[in-house]
Each structure stands twice: as C-alpha cells, then as structure tokens.
Amino acid sequence: MSELKKGGKKYVNYSVGEISLNEEKIIDDARWDGFYGIYTSNKNLSIETVIRTYSNLWKIEESFRILKTTFETRPVYLSKEKTIEGHFMICYLALVIERFIEFSLSSLANNSLTTDRIVDALRKVKIVLIESLDKKEKYFLRVREPEDYTNLRESLGYQIIPKWGKVDELGPVLLESK
C-alpha cells in the first residue's frame, strides 16, 4: 500500500489479502471536482485580488524551478556563509536578468523562446580569445552563434559580434547596440 500516493489512499479500503475501492468516498469527493478553495490570512483583500494573486502563483513556482534547475542553486557545496550568500546572489541576479529578457521579448509577436532556450542559446555562443606572440595584442574569434542566439540578439536590437577582431574593439560594438 506504500506505493499509493498520499491523496489516493483515502479511496482504497484494504485489509489482509483484500483491496477494494471506497466508492462512497469517490462519489462524495466528486461533487467538488472543478472547484478549488483559497485561504488567505488577509481578510481585507477583495475576492478579485486574491484570485488574481493566486493565478500568478505559477510564475513564482516557475522562478523557483528555474533557480533550482537552470541556474543550479542547489546543491550548494560551499562552507563559508559569505560564499553561499554570493552564490545565491549571483543566481538571483541571473534570474532577474532572465526575467528582464523574457519581459522584453514578451511584446514581440515572433517570440517563441522559452527560458531554457534563452539560457541554452547564451551558453552556446563561443568566442575564442587569442593572444599575439609578443603578448601585446589580444584578438577574438567568434566560432559559433546559434540560431536562437541570433533571434534573441536581433529581437533585443543588439549588433552581431564580428567574426574576428581585436578585443579592444569589441567593447564599442557591444556598447553601440540598443
């Protein structure tokens, strides 16, 4: 019986060697199908405010999922309190930036990039740094720019990163963008 989920146990009668469905409990609970209850400790909120706030709860839950999976906030293998705080601050800032990008893209009709695709596109861009033999000059070579990254960059109004060039000249290209 341990295989049953917590909520499912109430619909089953069991004794040694015999299992049966509790039809009465199933029928009794079926009358509540399609309804949900919301409890709040703030009695001053209007019904509309409570429902609107609850309907946006998925966004908060999604943010926690993104923090846990995409930005890998756990498990944290750090021991000093400051480094743990720093790790979570970086993850939180990454979430804020991701949400800003998502918000900026939400007004565009052709936007089909999910959070995972945005992060994946940013991770897959490859730029190789090359130092001259005399170590006086540094160059870059753009090796890969995935299609999702190109769509993201164009949607946000950023210029294409040149295929190659001096690192010193890369800053103005990025700064001159929208």
Summary of the structure (lengths in Angstrom):
residues: 178
radius of gyration: 26.2
end to end distance: 60.5
largest distance: 84.7
contacts: 359
relative contact order: 0.06
helix: 51%
strand: 13%
